[in-house]
């Protein structure tokens, strides 16, 4: 099928029948009737759906990280416990204050 002559015929037909400048009868009433049949947007339902999806994602990430922390190899924790490092970091400033007094 040759597309060039078909395109020329379609363009000629479109030029021969320009679009009308008038609006169809009762167009505005038909649009308003169609819009009134649509259900109103429930913003609370949209927020609730989004928050539940976010909650499910947070629970999945929490379970994934909890599993990873329990499965973590014990060889990496033999050097020093994280709680001990945290305590030493917090008390470092207090130790420095005692030395300066």
N, C-alpha and C positions, 0 to 999 in steps of 0.2 A: 504494500500500500504506500502510495506516494503522499507524504504528509504536507508538502509545500502547497499543492493545489487545494487540498482540503482546508488548510489554514487560510488561504486567500478567499475561498468561498465563505467560510465562517466570518471573516472580517468584513466582507462585502455585505453579508446578510445583517450583521450587527450595525453597520453604517446606514443601511437602508431603513432600519427601524430604530430610531433613537429612543431612549427611555423617556417616559412621560414625566412632566414636572408636577403633576398633581398627586396627592396622597389618596390611597384607596378609601372608599366610604367606610366610616366607623372604625378606622384603623386604631385610633387612640383608645376607644372603648374596648376593642378586642384585646389590646395589650394590657390594659388595666384589669380586665376580667381574668386574663391568664395569670397575671401577677398576684391577684387576690386568691387564686386557687393554690398557690405555692405555700407550703408550710413555713411559718416564721423560723428564723434562725435562732436556735437556743444556744446562747453563748456559754451558759453554765455547763451544758452537756459537752460542748467542744472542749472547754477547759478540763472537765472531769476526765474525758477520754485521753487528752494529752498527758495529764498528770498520772493516770494509771499506767500509760505506756512508759513514762519516765520512771515510775516506781518499779515496774518489772525490769527495766534495764538496770536500775541501781541494785536490785536484789541479785540479778545475774552477775554483775561485776563483783559484788560483795562475796558471793559464793565462789566465784572463780579465784579471787585473791585469797580467800580463806583456805581453799583447797591447795593453792600454790604454797602458802605459808606452812601448812602441815606436811606437805610432801617434800619440802625443801630439804636438801641433804644435811645431815647432822655434822658433816665435816666442816661446813662453812661457819658453824656457830661454836666451834671448839676454841677459837682464839679468845674471844671475850663476848660476854652477853651484851646485847643492845641496851638493856636496862642499866647495866653498869656504866656503859659509855655515856648514856643520857644523864645519869646522876653525876658523873664526874664533870660533864660539861656545865651543868647547872651550878655545881658547887665551886667551879673554878673561880668565878668572880668573888664569891665569899672568901675563899682562901687568899686571894690577892688583897682583899680589904684587911684581913687580919694581919698580914705581913707588913702593911704600910702603917698600921697603928702601933 
